[in-house]
């Protein structure tokens, strides 16, 4: 189990970025996390990964993975966990890759180092995972530099690499944000299947994805976990201000879609 227990993080200017945040992710489960931009969601992920900005520090709480308190580990030991034990899907895929190095080289070296497999086996595994994410032109993609590919393609490549590493836990930061509807559905199906052998913390504002994937969704506001429940419960009976606004915005989208459908049927 991956457990965040009473975590507080403060910026150098004194601002509290996380305030006594607690949640747990068990293998076989997908836990959702949503909230306004700047509410502390990404800070929580960075804390787990040991990637907090230099002007931030953890002042209270624990991060535990499989009964080991990783928040006490040194930088080198923490990095060993990244990729193999804890996988990360970044929100901005443009920052996930070195722009000076071809995609194929980066993927191959990552798998060779982390999994200890040959370069040819790494290439085969990468191609398999790219195909699963509807990236069929594997040869061209692997020969390309990051700047030659779209944000949506880079997002799926980051997911493919993470799946190839087969981590015990996955931290997904807005993984559907750069994808069109068809590829969102593909990613949703893949994450559902991946749940059989891993635990997933899924950060998103995508109501459809949160509803389809997550048994429980936590809402974060101003660094605090303010409420929790199924997506259906949070939309139908929201208690806190941001959740009420989130639910109201979703209802407006549904109403617009309904009106458009009615218009099409009557046209």
Secondary structure, DSSP 8 states (H G I E B T S, - for coil): -EEEEEEEEEETTS-EEEEEEEEEE-TT-EEEEEE-TTSSHHHHHHHHHT---TTEEEEEEEEEETTEEGGGS-HHHHHHHBTTTEEEE-S-GGGSS-TTSBHHHHHHHHHHHHH---HHHHHHHHHHHHHHTT---HHHHHHSBGGGS-HHHHHHHHHHHHHHHT-SEEEEESTTTT--HHHHHHHHHHHHHHGGG-EEEEE-S-HHHHHHH-SEEEEEETTEEEEEE-HHHHHHS--SHHHHHHHHHHHHHHHHHHHHHHHHHH-
